Amino acid sequence: MKILSRVKYILTLSCQSAAELSSRRLDEQLSLVDRLALNGHLLVCGGCRRFRKQVAFLSEATRHVAARLEEAADSGLSEEARVRIAQTMHDAQRES
């Protein structure tokens, strides 16, 4: 990406792109350009800041439930049931 197109990308990031980057940020390390664009957008867009907080909350809640599920593995749930529940939680996190 040429320098001017990088600057334009950083300065004109849309809310849809910011939402995608906020979600990706939970699963992977963003490039420097993506981090700059997202952080710049978040400085001026309250809606996207709220979305980022909501996605982070859901991700943390899912991790917490997954940890509790592992603790409950001794409670008599079959392996199949645990796998089904974990898959459902993973799918729900991806959809948000």
C-alpha positions, -999 to +999 in steps of 0.1 A: +000+000+000+015+034-010+019+060+018-008+083+005-033+054+003-024+044+038-030+079+051-063+081+033-073+047+048-064+059+083-083+092+079-114+078+062-121+045+080-159+038+079-179+026+109-184-008+092-146-012+088-140+000+124-165-027+136-147-054+116-113-043+129-127-042+165-139-078+161-107-089+144-086-073+172-100-098+197-087-128+176-055-115+160-028-088+161-037-059+138-012-042+115+001-008+125-020+009+098-051-009+110-044+000+146-039+037+137-070+038+116-091+021+143-078+042+171-082+074+151-118+065+142-126+056+178-114+091+189-142+107+169-170+080+169-189+073+201-210+047+185-180+026+175-165+031+210-196+016+225-196-012+200-159-020+208-168-021+245-198-044+239-177-068+218-150-068+244-176-075+271-191-104+251-157-119+244-147-117+281-181-132+292-177-160+267-142-168+280-155-167+316-184-191+307-160-214+288-137-215+319-167-223+341-177-250+316-143-266+319-146-265+357-180-282+354-166-310+333-166-332+364-203-324+370-215-353+348-219-335+314-210-359+286-181-349+264-206-345+235-227-320+255-196-300+265-185-299+228-219-288+217-221-260+243-186-248+235-194-248+198-226-228+204-207-203+225-180-200+199-205-195+171-224-168+191-191-149+197-183-150+160-218-137+151-214-106+174 
